[in-house]
Amino acid sequence: MNRKWPKYLLEKHQLTGTLTFAVLFSVIFLNLYIPFSDTAWFRLGNSLLFLFTAGFIAISILFLIVSKVIMYKTRNLFDMTYLQYILWCIGEVVVICLFYTFVTVDVVRPESASVIRVFLKAFLYGSIALLVPYGLSAMYFMIGERDRTIRFMDCKDIQSGTPDGAGQDTAQPGKEESRISFFDNSGSLKLCVRSSDLYYIESDDNYIKVWYDDSGKSLRMYMLRCRLRTIEESFRGTSLVRCNRKYIVNLDRVKSLRKETDGYFLEMDNSGIAPIAVTKTYAEDILSRFSGIGSRQES
């Protein structure tokens, strides 16, 4: 429950789709549930209760929109965990159920309906009406994200080198080297790079550019359809670190960290690569990584 909630599920498209599906699901569910409830007062047609029904639905949808907008606007301020996301969604249900209870007891005033009983029934059916579509939407987008974007295999220790005469570098017997493999959504291998050859990954709208050394030690670039955030989450805890909005660098290929008047800059161990800026958002993480490297070297 303390795992971080995937940030792509907090993007505008995903939140809009989740809210739309939740509203449609709720309307269908409530229409099926009304005949079996003695506290439900929703009505269609030309009546006073229809006005209450329309008003309640409109205010509830407006509240959900505001809640999702706040969730979207704050997505980069902190890393939301699974538990926090669940509590946020439950909080939405509680607020709407409290509003429903107030309307039921003080406005509609059904006979023999206590406040606690109305709220508990509203919370039960409200949870089904909102939490179920929230869960289904999350699973749908998770599956879609996995199938639509590039799938990354975390650095795996595999035998480097090829049989003699293959025309590629050969490694010493028994030597293992970490590689990063890039697959498309059909499972086809698109690019496999030794981690020691990778310089940085650059964002270009909906694509990424992978910059690396080829077998002749020449700087090469390979473009893939993917988002930089996917890579950031896939390789969290490795030497691949986000340093600004557009770049993820391989710290193993960084020659120096330089402090200038306008901030920090990373200088790669290749003179053909311009220094890469470190923005304030990621400066603390970068500095802590370099401090950790220094500590390990001293020990």
C-alpha positions in Angstrom: 0.0 0.0 0.0 3.0 2.3 0.4 4.0 1.8 -3.3 3.8 4.9 -5.4 0.6 5.2 -7.5 1.6 5.3 -11.2 1.8 9.0 -12.2 0.4 8.3 -15.7 -2.9 7.5 -14.0 -3.0 11.1 -12.7 -2.7 12.6 -16.2 -5.5 14.6 -17.7 -6.6 11.9 -20.2 -6.7 9.1 -17.6 -8.5 11.2 -15.0 -11.1 12.4 -17.5 -11.7 8.9 -18.7 -12.0 7.6 -15.1 -14.5 10.3 -14.2 -16.6 9.8 -17.3 -16.8 6.1 -16.8 -17.6 6.5 -13.1 -20.5 8.9 -13.8 -22.0 6.6 -16.5 -21.6 3.6 -14.2 -23.2 5.4 -11.3 -26.2 6.5 -13.3 -26.9 3.0 -14.5 -26.3 1.4 -11.1 -28.5 3.9 -9.3 -31.4 3.4 -11.7 -31.1 -0.4 -11.0 -30.9 0.1 -7.3 -33.7 2.6 -6.7 -36.6 0.1 -6.9 -35.1 -1.9 -4.1 -34.3 0.9 -1.7 -36.6 2.5 0.8 -34.3 5.6 1.3 -33.8 6.4 -2.4 -35.8 9.4 -3.7 -34.3 9.8 -7.1 -37.0 10.4 -9.7 -37.3 11.1 -13.4 -40.1 13.0 -15.1 -42.0 16.2 -14.3 -41.9 16.4 -10.5 -40.3 18.2 -7.6 -38.2 15.2 -6.8 -36.8 15.2 -10.3 -35.5 18.7 -9.7 -33.8 17.5 -6.5 -32.4 14.5 -8.4 -31.0 16.7 -11.2 -29.6 19.2 -8.7 -28.0 16.5 -6.6 -26.4 14.8 -9.6 -25.1 18.1 -11.0 -23.5 19.2 -7.7 -22.0 15.7 -7.2 -20.4 15.7 -10.6 -19.1 19.2 -10.1 -17.5 18.1 -6.8 -15.9 15.1 -8.5 -14.5 17.4 -11.3 -13.0 19.7 -8.7 -11.5 16.8 -6.8 -9.9 15.4 -10.0 -8.6 18.8 -11.0 -6.9 19.1 -7.6 -5.5 15.6 -8.0 -4.1 16.5 -11.4 -2.7 19.9 -10.3 -0.9 18.4 -7.3 0.4 15.3 -9.0 4.0 16.7 -9.3 4.1 18.2 -5.8 4.3 14.8 -4.0 4.3 11.1 -4.9 0.9 9.7 -4.1 0.9 6.1 -2.7 -1.7 3.5 -3.4 -3.1 4.0 0.1 -3.4 7.8 -0.3 -5.2 7.3 -3.7 -7.6 4.9 -2.1 -8.3 7.2 0.9 -8.8 10.1 -1.5 -11.4 8.1 -3.5 -13.1 7.0 -0.3 -13.1 10.7 0.8 -15.0 11.6 -2.3 -17.6 8.9 -1.5 -18.0 10.2 2.1 -18.5 13.8 1.0 -21.2 12.9 -1.6 -22.9 10.5 0.9 -23.0 13.2 3.6 -24.5 15.6 1.0 -27.1 12.9 0.1 -27.9 12.3 3.8 -28.5 16.0 4.3 -30.8 16.3 1.3 -32.6 13.2 2.3 -33.2 14.1 6.0 -33.7 17.8 5.8 -35.3 18.3 2.4 -37.0 15.1 1.2 -37.8 14.0 4.7 -38.8 10.3 4.2 -40.7 8.7 7.0 -38.8 6.7 9.6 -35.4 7.4 8.1 -32.7 8.0 10.7 -29.6 10.0 9.8 -27.2 7.1 10.5 -29.3 4.6 8.5 -29.5 6.9 5.5 -25.8 7.6 5.6 -24.7 3.9 6.0 -26.9 2.8 3.1 -25.7 5.8 1.0 -22.1 4.9 1.8 -22.6 1.3 0.8 -24.2 2.0 -2.6 -22.0 5.1 -3.1 -18.9 2.9 -2.7 -20.2 0.5 -5.3 -21.2 3.3 -7.7 -17.8 5.1 -7.5 -15.1 2.8 -6.2 -15.9 -0.1 -8.6 -15.6 2.0 -11.8 -12.5 3.7 -10.3 -10.9 0.3 -9.9 -11.9 -0.9 -13.3 -10.6 2.2 -15.0 -7.3 1.9 -13.2 -6.9 -1.7 -14.4 -7.9 -0.7 -18.0 -5.4 2.1 -18.2 -2.6 0.0 -16.6 -3.2 -2.8 -19.2 -3.4 -0.2 -22.0 -0.2 1.5 -20.8 1.6 -1.8 -20.8 0.5 -2.8 -24.3 0.7 0.7 -25.9 4.1 1.9 -24.7 7.6 0.5 -25.0 8.2 -2.2 -22.5 11.5 -1.9 -20.7 13.4 -4.8 -19.1 15.3 -3.6 -16.1 19.1 -4.0 -16.5 19.6 -7.8 -16.6 22.9 -9.5 -16.2 23.4 -11.4 -19.4 26.5 -12.8 -21.1 28.1 -10.2 -23.3 30.0 -10.9 -26.4 29.3 -13.1 -29.4 30.9 -16.2 -31.0 34.2 -15.5 -32.8 33.7 -14.1 -36.3 30.4 -12.4 -35.5 31.8 -9.0 -36.1 31.1 -7.6 -32.7 33.0 -7.1 -29.5 33.7 -10.2 -27.5 34.0 -10.3 -23.7 36.2 -12.3 -21.5 34.9 -15.8 -20.7 32.5 -15.6 -17.8 32.3 -11.9 -17.8 28.8 -10.5 -17.4 27.7 -7.0 -18.3 24.5 -5.2 -17.7 22.3 -4.4 -20.7 19.2 -2.4 -21.2 16.7 -3.8 -23.7 14.0 -1.9 -25.4 10.9 -3.8 -26.7 8.0 -2.6 -28.7 4.4 -3.3 -27.8 4.4 -6.5 -29.9 7.3 -7.9 -27.9 9.9 -7.3 -30.7 13.3 -6.3 -29.6 14.1 -2.8 -30.9 17.3 -1.9 -29.2 19.7 -3.5 -26.8 22.4 -1.3 -25.3 25.1 -2.1 -22.8 24.6 0.1 -19.8 28.2 1.3 -20.0 27.5 2.6 -23.5 24.4 4.6 -22.7 24.8 8.3 -22.2 21.4 9.8 -21.8 17.7 9.6 -22.9 16.0 12.7 -24.3 12.3 13.5 -24.5 10.9 14.6 -27.8 7.1 15.1 -27.4 5.7 11.5 -27.4 9.0 10.0 -28.4 12.4 9.5 -26.7 15.9 9.6 -28.2 18.4 7.1 -26.8 21.9 8.4 -27.1 24.7 5.8 -26.9 28.1 4.6 -28.2 28.0 2.0 -31.0 30.5 -0.7 -31.5 32.9 1.8 -33.1 32.6 4.1 -30.1 30.7 6.7 -32.2 27.8 8.6 -30.7 24.5 7.3 -32.1 20.8 8.0 -31.5 17.8 5.8 -31.7 14.2 7.1 -31.5 11.3 5.2 -29.8 7.7 6.0 -29.2 7.5 6.4 -25.4 7.3 8.9 -22.5 10.2 9.8 -20.4 8.2 9.3 -17.3 7.8 5.6 -18.2 11.6 5.2 -18.2 12.0 7.2 -15.0 9.7 4.8 -13.2 11.0 1.6 -14.8 14.7 2.3 -13.9 14.2 3.9 -10.5 17.1 3.0 -8.2 19.6 2.5 -11.1 22.2 4.8 -12.5 19.6 6.3 -14.8 18.5 9.6 -13.1 16.2 12.4 -14.2 18.0 15.7 -14.2 15.4 18.0 -15.9 12.1 17.9 -17.7 13.6 16.5 -20.9 16.6 14.4 -19.9 17.5 11.2 -18.0 21.3 10.7 -17.7 23.4 7.7 -17.0 25.5 8.8 -14.0 28.1 6.2 -14.9 28.9 8.3 -18.0 29.0 11.6 -16.2 32.5 13.1 -16.0 31.8 16.0 -13.7 29.1 18.0 -11.9 29.7 21.7 -12.4 28.2 24.6 -10.4 27.6 27.7 -12.4 25.8 31.0 -11.5 22.6 29.7 -13.2 22.7 26.3 -11.6 24.3 22.9 -11.9 25.5 21.2 -15.1 26.4 17.6 -15.9 29.4 17.1 -18.2 29.4 13.7 -20.0 32.6 11.8 -20.8 32.2 12.6 -24.4 33.3 16.0 -25.8 30.6 15.8 -28.5 27.8 16.1 -25.9 27.0 19.6 -24.6 26.7 20.0 -20.8 23.2 19.1 -19.5 21.5 21.4 -17.1 20.1 20.2 -13.7 16.9 22.0 -12.7 16.0 22.8 -9.1 13.3 20.1 -9.0 15.9 17.3 -9.5 19.0 19.0 -8.0 18.7 17.4 -4.6 18.5 13.9 -6.0 21.5 14.5 -8.3 23.6 15.9 -5.5 22.7 13.1 -3.1 23.7 10.6 -5.8 27.1 12.3 -6.2 27.6 12.4 -2.4 26.8 8.7 -2.3 29.3 8.0 -5.0 32.0 9.9 -3.2 31.3 8.1 0.1 31.6 4.7 -1.6 34.9 5.7 -3.2 36.4 6.9 0.1 35.4 3.7 1.8 
